[in-house]
Amino acid sequence: MSDAKDSGAGAKGGGDDAPLGSGGELHQQATGDCPLMTTNQGTAISDDQNSLRANPRGPTLLEDFVLREKIMHFDHERIPERIVHARGSAAHGYFELTDSLAQFTTAKILTEVGQRTPLFTRISTVAGGAGSVDTPRDVRGFAVKFYTKEGNWDLVSNNIPVFFIQDAMKFPDLVHAVKMEPDRGFPQAASAHDTFWDFISLMPESMHMIMWQMSDRTLPRSLRMIEGFGVHSFRLINADGESTFVKFHWRPKLGLQSTLWDEAVKIAGADPDFHRRDLFEAIGNGAFPEWEFGVQLFSEQDAEAFPFDHLDATKLIPEELVPLRIIGRMVLDRWPDNFFAETEQVAFCPANVVPGIDFSNDPLLQGRLFSYLDTQLSRLGSPNFHQIPVNAPQCPFASYQRDGHMQRDRPKGRVSYEPNTLDPDGPRESEQAGFRSATTPESGVKGRIRAQSFGDHYSQARQFYRSQSAPEQTHLVAALVFELSKVETLRIREAIVGHLRNIDESLASRVAAGLAIDPLPAAPLPFQPVQDFDPSPAVALIGKMKDTLEGRVVGILVNDGSDGAAVSALRNAATKAGAMVKIVAPKVGGAKLGGGAKEPADGQLEGTPSVMFDAVAVLLSDDGAAELARDAKALDFVRDAFAHLKAIAVDQGGQALLQAAGVQPDAGVVAATNVADFIAAAKTRQWDREGKVRVLP
Ligand code: HDE
């Protein structure tokens, strides 16, 4: 066999001594239309297919600078992933102010109505690595970098308004506990294991957050359907130097929606990038994700009257107590050009604020103000990470900071210090325009002290649980049973049930029954008596689902012979209601519908299970149905749609498939001719069905 044949795509052909060049017709050579490929030093490359060898079958030469540079760069392509929030998706967009807060702050972004401020938003899971799936049960990070006229303001939030711990000192422990266990390297992106629940069992302050984490909030249907919360109290400072406390909120235009746990698990297999793809497709289709921006404003005196301490990040301020004031909106309208350059390299930091915005004394926030700047040094490797385009302010910025790794600026002149007289045009501080902290008097005893006012760990957890609808309470119980069933150590399971008793006895009994724990373990003595607050409807989720198909996806399962007119009617109605419609067929090339037309498929049945959709229609001819009744994938398609409480439209063939799958139709199974009923049913879940398809805890 000749060398030429051995050398594959890069060979030009010829005998043993023929030169082996750059790949003949398979590889495009530069023409006038495309730029020359060069090394990073700008030297044009003649052959990007073959390394330089001493002879055609000889050793590779060290002098091959083209190969060495290419491999060296490749070897260093990765940077350390984020310690938490490693998996994320991001987009560019803008913020538009609709209601001025001039009475409370000097920050222009919050006072200039109608102004659009560019921004970059990254939404993330917390526990998993960068390559983990999109749909674990997990909190979502919601970080927004506003490129304001007065500097970058980073609002680094979560989709849950409270946090696990009160003091930054415990953050490394929390994260170590939830991440993969260090000896075995699993589980990935999951809190359902011993170390997490061991830690939680010893941290009663985490109970409120645990209620949120075990609720459906941590199983979002789409990143476009989550809320965002700044969690901590911040301060606004006005022109007179007066300060007002503020909590920041994001509200999705599409309303809230979550998946069921079984659905989330199956999505993870069917499409590990489910949320990233959804965001990408929505922006690509011009359905720009949008959120309202709201604030809760309150004074020091208001805060003193609250039956909790607002500086404690395990507490929220019920909206019924301090109503939300909507002051603007965020629209995400542009996908990044390059994932690494932007989504990976973006560096958020809660300490990035602009004049008119300031911090509170929340000890968790205070720790965060240090952590983020510090982590960027190891992640991005240089104190000049602010020069990376996605991190750079979009307003003028200047200082006498100099040098450092990867310095891209070329400051002129001999002066790099201040004060100076030699650079009269150089940057100078401004008491008027510069950032100033609130002038708050501080007094008290120095020490490692947890304030007494942080001692109520169960009252808001109880309020959260009791504010949920019946299906939501059931899901919360099921989540706790699931998670604790993965915990091998009986002590831990029992300790958690003990804590639950302080929240709600029936919650504890249901979880104990689900774990076969009998009798109920003793409840730990609360540090402070548990209070009964009024329910807060704002914390429940199902009530915040919007009566719309906008942003939702309807799947239509067809086969050869399906009724083309029925497919069109359903597609038109669902599209008109705002949904995206996708055709699923056994073959990706599509199906020949009755009436002759070939309908191309958006997804092949094997790779497009019904978990990809919010509602489905099954439109089949008798022959088509008979064929699919022998196909486990088709049977799973309808079984899962039914078990996941989705609306299903069927014709006669569809009904036959349902029957073959053992599905007993109910009110959510609608005749395909009843298009309006199907659209109405598709806008919600069939909650009444749940007890019939699942043994509820
Ligand atoms: Fe973070 N957090 N965090 N966090 N956090 C990070 O910063 C940290 C906390 C949040 O899309 C890290 O750049 C400490 C609360 C988001 O890039 C790190 C404490 C909230 C993101 C860090 C907290 C958040 C992070 C890891 C307790 C909601 C992703 C990489 C004192 C308000 C941002 C990085 C992105 C990321 C530290 C608690 C939100 C290690 C020490 C509370 C959305 O610096």
Residues whose N, C-alpha, C, O or C-beta is under 5 A from the ligand:
A	BS01	HDE	R82 I83 V84 H85 G88 R122 S124 G141 F142 A143 V156 S157 N158 F163 A168 F171 F229 G230 V231 V346 F348 L364 G367 R368 S371 Y372 T375
